[in-house]
Amino acid sequence: MRLTWRDATSTALVVVGLAMAVSVVAGWGWPLLGSVRTGVIALAVIGGIACILGSPFERSYYFDPFGLITAIVGMAAVAFSVVGGLITDAPQYLLALMLVTGMLWALATVRHAVEGISASPPLRPVTG
């Protein structure tokens, strides 16, 4: 598979979301981003949109072991970070959400870039 416009759009969204989160942590004073909670909400929404754009709709990705593990671990980490950040307003949860968002984006983009490339032809059952 090759990278598509969906991957480029997801990349742009993740960069914007991470920049917004960094602005909260660094105290840059961007409008509407005055607390960790608003940073968590902004990154969760933008990361969710990027995740939807980057998800493969062509095949049953979630039955693949890699896809299943990525979805379970990633969503658990996102849920933990979002809930923790909204309850405690602690920057550690926003940093964790930034890390998880970046890792999920990297995993998806690398997978899309190399998926379907094989060093040898697929094995076929011997018949006859």
MIKE-776194 format. One record per atom (N, C-alpha, C): residue number from 1; atom name; x, y, z. Coordinates in steps of 0.1 Angstrom, whole numbers. Layout:
N
+-----+------+-------+-------+-------+
: pos : site :    px :    py :    pz :
+-----+------+-------+-------+-------+
: NUM :   CA :     X :     Y :     Z :
...
+-----+------+-------+-------+-------+
END
This chain:
128
+-----+------+-------+-------+-------+
: pos : site :    px :    py :    pz :
+-----+------+-------+-------+-------+
:   1 :    N :     8 :   -12 :     0 :
:   1 :   CA :     0 :     0 :     0 :
:   1 :    C :     9 :    12 :     0 :
:   2 :    N :     4 :    23 :    -5 :
:   2 :   CA :    12 :    35 :    -5 :
:   2 :    C :     4 :    45 :     4 :
:   3 :    N :    11 :    56 :     7 :
:   3 :   CA :     5 :    66 :    15 :
:   3 :    C :    -4 :    74 :     6 :
:   4 :    N :   -15 :    79 :    12 :
:   4 :   CA :   -26 :    86 :     5 :
:   4 :    C :   -28 :    99 :    11 :
:   5 :    N :   -38 :   106 :     5 :
:   5 :   CA :   -42 :   119 :    10 :
:   5 :    C :   -47 :   118 :    24 :
:   6 :    N :   -53 :   107 :    28 :
:   6 :   CA :   -58 :   105 :    41 :
:   6 :    C :   -46 :   105 :    51 :
:   7 :    N :   -35 :    99 :    47 :
:   7 :   CA :   -23 :    99 :    56 :
:   7 :    C :   -17 :   113 :    57 :
:   8 :    N :   -17 :   120 :    47 :
:   8 :   CA :   -12 :   134 :    47 :
:   8 :    C :   -21 :   143 :    56 :
:   9 :    N :   -34 :   141 :    55 :
:   9 :   CA :   -43 :   149 :    63 :
:   9 :    C :   -42 :   145 :    78 :
:  10 :    N :   -41 :   132 :    80 :
:  10 :   CA :   -39 :   127 :    94 :
:  10 :    C :   -26 :   133 :   100 :
:  11 :    N :   -15 :   133 :    92 :
:  11 :   CA :    -3 :   139 :    97 :
:  11 :    C :    -4 :   153 :   100 :
:  12 :    N :   -11 :   161 :    92 :
:  12 :   CA :   -13 :   175 :    95 :
:  12 :    C :   -21 :   177 :   107 :
:  13 :    N :   -31 :   169 :   109 :
:  13 :   CA :   -40 :   170 :   121 :
:  13 :    C :   -32 :   167 :   134 :
:  14 :    N :   -24 :   156 :   133 :
:  14 :   CA :   -16 :   153 :   145 :
:  14 :    C :    -6 :   163 :   148 :
:  15 :    N :     1 :   169 :   138 :
:  15 :   CA :    10 :   180 :   140 :
:  15 :    C :     3 :   192 :   147 :
:  16 :    N :    -9 :   196 :   142 :
:  16 :   CA :   -16 :   207 :   148 :
:  16 :    C :   -20 :   203 :   163 :
:  17 :    N :   -25 :   191 :   165 :
:  17 :   CA :   -29 :   187 :   178 :
:  17 :    C :   -18 :   187 :   188 :
:  18 :    N :    -6 :   182 :   184 :
:  18 :   CA :     6 :   182 :   192 :
:  18 :    C :    11 :   196 :   195 :
:  19 :    N :    10 :   205 :   185 :
:  19 :   CA :    14 :   219 :   187 :
:  19 :    C :     5 :   225 :   198 :
:  20 :    N :    -8 :   222 :   197 :
:  20 :   CA :   -18 :   228 :   206 :
:  20 :    C :   -14 :   223 :   221 :
:  21 :    N :   -11 :   210 :   222 :
:  21 :   CA :    -8 :   204 :   235 :
:  21 :    C :     5 :   210 :   240 :
:  22 :    N :    15 :   211 :   232 :
:  22 :   CA :    27 :   217 :   236 :
:  22 :    C :    25 :   232 :   241 :
:  23 :    N :    16 :   239 :   234 :
:  23 :   CA :    13 :   253 :   238 :
:  23 :    C :     7 :   253 :   252 :
:  24 :    N :     0 :   243 :   256 :
:  24 :   CA :    -6 :   243 :   270 :
:  24 :    C :     5 :   240 :   279 :
:  25 :    N :    13 :   229 :   277 :
:  25 :   CA :    24 :   225 :   286 :
:  25 :    C :    34 :   236 :   287 :
:  26 :    N :    38 :   243 :   276 :
:  26 :   CA :    48 :   253 :   276 :
:  26 :    C :    43 :   267 :   281 :
:  27 :    N :    30 :   268 :   282 :
:  27 :   CA :    24 :   281 :   286 :
:  27 :    C :    25 :   292 :   276 :
:  28 :    N :    22 :   289 :   263 :
:  28 :   CA :    23 :   299 :   253 :
:  28 :    C :    11 :   308 :   253 :
:  29 :    N :     1 :   305 :   259 :
:  29 :   CA :   -11 :   314 :   260 :
:  29 :    C :   -19 :   314 :   248 :
:  30 :    N :   -21 :   303 :   240 :
:  30 :   CA :   -29 :   303 :   229 :
:  30 :    C :   -44 :   305 :   233 :
:  31 :    N :   -52 :   312 :   225 :
:  31 :   CA :   -66 :   314 :   228 :
:  31 :    C :   -73 :   300 :   230 :
:  32 :    N :   -82 :   299 :   239 :
:  32 :   CA :   -90 :   288 :   242 :
:  32 :    C :   -82 :   276 :   248 :
:  33 :    N :   -70 :   277 :   250 :
:  33 :   CA :   -61 :   266 :   256 :
:  33 :    C :   -55 :   271 :   269 :
:  34 :    N :   -63 :   274 :   278 :
:  34 :   CA :   -58 :   279 :   291 :
:  34 :    C :   -55 :   269 :   302 :
:  35 :    N :   -59 :   257 :   300 :
:  35 :   CA :   -57 :   247 :   310 :
:  35 :    C :   -53 :   233 :   304 :
:  36 :    N :   -49 :   224 :   313 :
:  36 :   CA :   -46 :   211 :   308 :
:  36 :    C :   -58 :   204 :   303 :
:  37 :    N :   -69 :   206 :   309 :
:  37 :   CA :   -82 :   200 :   305 :
:  37 :    C :   -86 :   204 :   290 :
:  38 :    N :   -84 :   217 :   287 :
:  38 :   CA :   -87 :   221 :   274 :
:  38 :    C :   -77 :   215 :   264 :
:  39 :    N :   -65 :   214 :   268 :
:  39 :   CA :   -55 :   207 :   259 :
:  39 :    C :   -58 :   193 :   257 :
:  40 :    N :   -62 :   186 :   267 :
:  40 :   CA :   -66 :   172 :   266 :
:  40 :    C :   -78 :   170 :   257 :
:  41 :    N :   -88 :   179 :   258 :
:  41 :   CA :  -100 :   178 :   250 :
:  41 :    C :   -96 :   181 :   235 :
:  42 :    N :   -88 :   191 :   233 :
:  42 :   CA :   -84 :   195 :   219 :
:  42 :    C :   -76 :   184 :   213 :
:  43 :    N :   -66 :   178 :   220 :
:  43 :   CA :   -58 :   167 :   214 :
:  43 :    C :   -66 :   155 :   212 :
:  44 :    N :   -75 :   152 :   221 :
:  44 :   CA :   -84 :   140 :   220 :
:  44 :    C :   -93 :   141 :   208 :
:  45 :    N :   -99 :   152 :   206 :
:  45 :   CA :  -108 :   154 :   194 :
:  45 :    C :  -100 :   154 :   181 :
:  46 :    N :   -89 :   161 :   180 :
:  46 :   CA :   -81 :   161 :   168 :
:  46 :    C :   -75 :   148 :   165 :
:  47 :    N :   -70 :   141 :   176 :
:  47 :   CA :   -64 :   128 :   174 :
:  47 :    C :   -74 :   118 :   170 :
:  48 :    N :   -87 :   119 :   175 :
:  48 :   CA :   -97 :   110 :   171 :
:  48 :    C :  -101 :   112 :   156 :
:  49 :    N :  -101 :   124 :   152 :
:  49 :   CA :  -104 :   127 :   137 :
:  49 :    C :   -93 :   121 :   129 :
:  50 :    N :   -80 :   123 :   133 :
:  50 :   CA :   -69 :   117 :   126 :
:  50 :    C :   -69 :   102 :   126 :
:  51 :    N :   -74 :    96 :   137 :
:  51 :   CA :   -75 :    82 :   138 :
:  51 :    C :   -86 :    77 :   128 :
:  52 :    N :   -97 :    83 :   127 :
:  52 :   CA :  -107 :    79 :   118 :
:  52 :    C :  -102 :    80 :   103 :
:  53 :    N :   -96 :    91 :   100 :
:  53 :   CA :   -90 :    93 :    87 :
:  53 :    C :   -80 :    83 :    83 :
:  54 :    N :   -72 :    79 :    93 :
:  54 :   CA :   -61 :    69 :    91 :
:  54 :    C :   -65 :    55 :    91 :
:  55 :    N :   -77 :    52 :    95 :
:  55 :   CA :   -82 :    38 :    96 :
:  55 :    C :   -84 :    32 :    83 :
:  56 :    N :   -80 :    20 :    81 :
:  56 :   CA :   -83 :    14 :    68 :
:  56 :    C :   -97 :     9 :    67 :
:  57 :    N :  -104 :    13 :    57 :
:  57 :   CA :  -118 :     8 :    55 :
:  57 :    C :  -120 :    -3 :    45 :
:  58 :    N :  -109 :    -6 :    38 :
:  58 :   CA :  -109 :   -15 :    27 :
:  58 :    C :  -110 :   -30 :    31 :
:  59 :    N :  -105 :   -33 :    42 :
:  59 :   CA :  -105 :   -47 :    46 :
:  59 :    C :  -108 :   -49 :    61 :
:  60 :    N :  -108 :   -61 :    66 :
:  60 :   CA :  -111 :   -63 :    80 :
:  60 :    C :   -98 :   -62 :    88 :
:  61 :    N :   -93 :   -50 :    90 :
:  61 :   CA :   -81 :   -47 :    97 :
:  61 :    C :   -81 :   -51 :   111 :
:  62 :    N :   -92 :   -50 :   117 :
:  62 :   CA :   -93 :   -53 :   132 :
:  62 :    C :   -93 :   -68 :   135 :
:  63 :    N :   -93 :   -77 :   125 :
:  63 :   CA :   -91 :   -91 :   127 :
:  63 :    C :   -77 :   -95 :   126 :
:  64 :    N :   -69 :   -86 :   121 :
:  64 :   CA :   -54 :   -88 :   120 :
:  64 :    C :   -48 :   -87 :   134 :
:  65 :    N :   -39 :   -96 :   138 :
:  65 :   CA :   -34 :   -95 :   152 :
:  65 :    C :   -27 :   -81 :   155 :
:  66 :    N :   -20 :   -76 :   145 :
:  66 :   CA :   -13 :   -63 :   147 :
:  66 :    C :   -24 :   -52 :   149 :
:  67 :    N :   -34 :   -52 :   141 :
:  67 :   CA :   -44 :   -42 :   142 :
:  67 :    C :   -52 :   -43 :   155 :
:  68 :    N :   -55 :   -55 :   159 :
:  68 :   CA :   -63 :   -57 :   171 :
:  68 :    C :   -55 :   -53 :   183 :
:  69 :    N :   -42 :   -56 :   184 :
:  69 :   CA :   -34 :   -52 :   196 :
:  69 :    C :   -32 :   -37 :   196 :
:  70 :    N :   -30 :   -31 :   184 :
:  70 :   CA :   -28 :   -17 :   183 :
:  70 :    C :   -41 :   -10 :   188 :
:  71 :    N :   -52 :   -14 :   183 :
:  71 :   CA :   -65 :    -8 :   187 :
:  71 :    C :   -67 :    -9 :   202 :
:  72 :    N :   -65 :   -21 :   208 :
:  72 :   CA :   -68 :   -23 :   222 :
:  72 :    C :   -58 :   -15 :   231 :
:  73 :    N :   -45 :   -16 :   228 :
:  73 :   CA :   -36 :    -9 :   237 :
:  73 :    C :   -37 :     6 :   235 :
:  74 :    N :   -38 :    10 :   222 :
:  74 :   CA :   -39 :    25 :   219 :
:  74 :    C :   -51 :    31 :   226 :
:  75 :    N :   -63 :    25 :   224 :
:  75 :   CA :   -75 :    31 :   229 :
:  75 :    C :   -75 :    30 :   245 :
:  76 :    N :   -69 :    20 :   251 :
:  76 :   CA :   -68 :    20 :   265 :
:  76 :    C :   -59 :    31 :   270 :
:  77 :    N :   -48 :    33 :   264 :
:  77 :   CA :   -39 :    44 :   268 :
:  77 :    C :   -45 :    58 :   266 :
:  78 :    N :   -53 :    59 :   255 :
:  78 :   CA :   -59 :    72 :   252 :
:  78 :    C :   -70 :    74 :   263 :
:  79 :    N :   -78 :    64 :   266 :
:  79 :   CA :   -89 :    65 :   276 :
:  79 :    C :   -83 :    69 :   289 :
:  80 :    N :   -72 :    62 :   293 :
:  80 :   CA :   -65 :    65 :   306 :
:  80 :    C :   -60 :    79 :   306 :
:  81 :    N :   -54 :    84 :   296 :
:  81 :   CA :   -49 :    97 :   295 :
:  81 :    C :   -60 :   108 :   295 :
:  82 :    N :   -70 :   105 :   288 :
:  82 :   CA :   -81 :   115 :   287 :
:  82 :    C :   -88 :   116 :   300 :
:  83 :    N :   -92 :   105 :   306 :
:  83 :   CA :   -99 :   105 :   319 :
:  83 :    C :   -90 :   111 :   330 :
:  84 :    N :   -78 :   106 :   330 :
:  84 :   CA :   -69 :   112 :   340 :
:  84 :    C :   -67 :   126 :   339 :
:  85 :    N :   -65 :   131 :   327 :
:  85 :   CA :   -63 :   145 :   325 :
:  85 :    C :   -75 :   154 :   328 :
:  86 :    N :   -87 :   149 :   325 :
:  86 :   CA :   -99 :   156 :   328 :
:  86 :    C :  -102 :   157 :   342 :
:  87 :    N :   -99 :   146 :   350 :
:  87 :   CA :  -102 :   146 :   364 :
:  87 :    C :   -91 :   154 :   372 :
:  88 :    N :   -78 :   152 :   369 :
:  88 :   CA :   -68 :   157 :   377 :
:  88 :    C :   -63 :   171 :   372 :
:  89 :    N :   -64 :   174 :   360 :
:  89 :   CA :   -59 :   186 :   354 :
:  89 :    C :   -43 :   186 :   355 :
:  90 :    N :   -37 :   174 :   355 :
:  90 :   CA :   -23 :   173 :   356 :
:  90 :    C :   -16 :   172 :   343 :
:  91 :    N :    -5 :   179 :   341 :
:  91 :   CA :     1 :   179 :   327 :
:  91 :    C :     7 :   166 :   324 :
:  92 :    N :    10 :   157 :   333 :
:  92 :   CA :    15 :   144 :   330 :
:  92 :    C :     6 :   136 :   321 :
:  93 :    N :    -7 :   138 :   323 :
:  93 :   CA :   -17 :   131 :   315 :
:  93 :    C :   -17 :   136 :   301 :
:  94 :    N :   -16 :   149 :   299 :
:  94 :   CA :   -15 :   155 :   286 :
:  94 :    C :    -2 :   151 :   279 :
:  95 :    N :     9 :   150 :   286 :
:  95 :   CA :    21 :   145 :   280 :
:  95 :    C :    20 :   130 :   276 :
:  96 :    N :    13 :   122 :   284 :
:  96 :   CA :    11 :   108 :   281 :
:  96 :    C :     2 :   107 :   268 :
:  97 :    N :    -8 :   116 :   267 :
:  97 :   CA :   -17 :   116 :   256 :
:  97 :    C :    -9 :   120 :   243 :
:  98 :    N :     0 :   130 :   245 :
:  98 :   CA :     8 :   134 :   233 :
:  98 :    C :    17 :   122 :   229 :
:  99 :    N :    23 :   115 :   238 :
:  99 :   CA :    31 :   103 :   234 :
:  99 :    C :    23 :    93 :   227 :
: 100 :    N :    11 :    89 :   233 :
: 100 :   CA :     3 :    79 :   227 :
: 100 :    C :    -2 :    83 :   213 :
: 101 :    N :    -6 :    95 :   212 :
: 101 :   CA :   -11 :   100 :   199 :
: 101 :    C :     1 :   100 :   188 :
: 102 :    N :    12 :   104 :   192 :
: 102 :   CA :    24 :   103 :   183 :
: 102 :    C :    27 :    89 :   179 :
: 103 :    N :    27 :    80 :   189 :
: 103 :   CA :    30 :    66 :   186 :
: 103 :    C :    20 :    59 :   177 :
: 104 :    N :     7 :    62 :   180 :
: 104 :   CA :    -3 :    56 :   171 :
: 104 :    C :    -2 :    61 :   157 :
: 105 :    N :     0 :    74 :   155 :
: 105 :   CA :     2 :    80 :   142 :
: 105 :    C :    14 :    73 :   135 :
: 106 :    N :    25 :    72 :   142 :
: 106 :   CA :    37 :    66 :   136 :
: 106 :    C :    35 :    51 :   132 :
: 107 :    N :    28 :    44 :   141 :
: 107 :   CA :    25 :    30 :   137 :
: 107 :    C :    16 :    29 :   125 :
: 108 :    N :     6 :    37 :   125 :
: 108 :   CA :    -3 :    37 :   113 :
: 108 :    C :     4 :    41 :   100 :
: 109 :    N :    12 :    51 :   101 :
: 109 :   CA :    18 :    56 :    89 :
: 109 :    C :    29 :    47 :    84 :
: 110 :    N :    37 :    41 :    93 :
: 110 :   CA :    46 :    31 :    88 :
: 110 :    C :    39 :    19 :    83 :
: 111 :    N :    29 :    14 :    89 :
: 111 :   CA :    22 :     3 :    84 :
: 111 :    C :    16 :     6 :    70 :
: 112 :    N :    10 :    17 :    68 :
: 112 :   CA :     5 :    21 :    55 :
: 112 :    C :    16 :    22 :    44 :
: 113 :    N :    27 :    26 :    48 :
: 113 :   CA :    38 :    28 :    39 :
: 113 :    C :    44 :    14 :    34 :
: 114 :    N :    44 :     4 :    43 :
: 114 :   CA :    51 :    -8 :    40 :
: 114 :    C :    41 :   -20 :    38 :
: 115 :    N :    29 :   -18 :    41 :
: 115 :   CA :    19 :   -29 :    39 :
: 115 :    C :    18 :   -34 :    25 :
: 116 :    N :    18 :   -47 :    24 :
: 116 :   CA :    17 :   -53 :    11 :
: 116 :    C :    30 :   -55 :     4 :
: 117 :    N :    41 :   -50 :     9 :
: 117 :   CA :    54 :   -52 :     3 :
: 117 :    C :    59 :   -65 :     9 :
: 118 :    N :    63 :   -74 :     0 :
: 118 :   CA :    68 :   -87 :     4 :
: 118 :    C :    81 :   -90 :    -3 :
: 119 :    N :    90 :   -96 :     4 :
: 119 :   CA :   103 :  -100 :    -2 :
: 119 :    C :   102 :  -112 :   -11 :
: 120 :    N :    92 :  -120 :    -8 :
: 120 :   CA :    90 :  -132 :   -16 :
: 120 :    C :    75 :  -134 :   -19 :
: 121 :    N :    72 :  -141 :   -30 :
: 121 :   CA :    58 :  -143 :   -33 :
: 121 :    C :    51 :  -151 :   -22 :
: 122 :    N :    38 :  -149 :   -20 :
: 122 :   CA :    31 :  -157 :   -10 :
: 122 :    C :    31 :  -172 :   -12 :
: 123 :    N :    31 :  -179 :    -2 :
: 123 :   CA :    31 :  -194 :    -3 :
: 123 :    C :    17 :  -199 :    -8 :
: 124 :    N :    17 :  -209 :   -16 :
: 124 :   CA :     5 :  -215 :   -21 :
: 124 :    C :     5 :  -229 :   -17 :
: 125 :    N :    -7 :  -234 :   -14 :
: 125 :   CA :    -8 :  -248 :   -10 :
: 125 :    C :    -4 :  -257 :   -23 :
: 126 :    N :     2 :  -268 :   -20 :
: 126 :   CA :     5 :  -278 :   -30 :
: 126 :    C :    -7 :  -286 :   -34 :
: 127 :    N :   -11 :  -286 :   -46 :
: 127 :   CA :   -22 :  -294 :   -51 :
: 127 :    C :   -18 :  -305 :   -60 :
: 128 :    N :   -26 :  -315 :   -60 :
: 128 :   CA :   -24 :  -325 :   -71 :
: 128 :    C :   -17 :  -336 :   -67 :
+-----+------+-------+-------+-------+
END
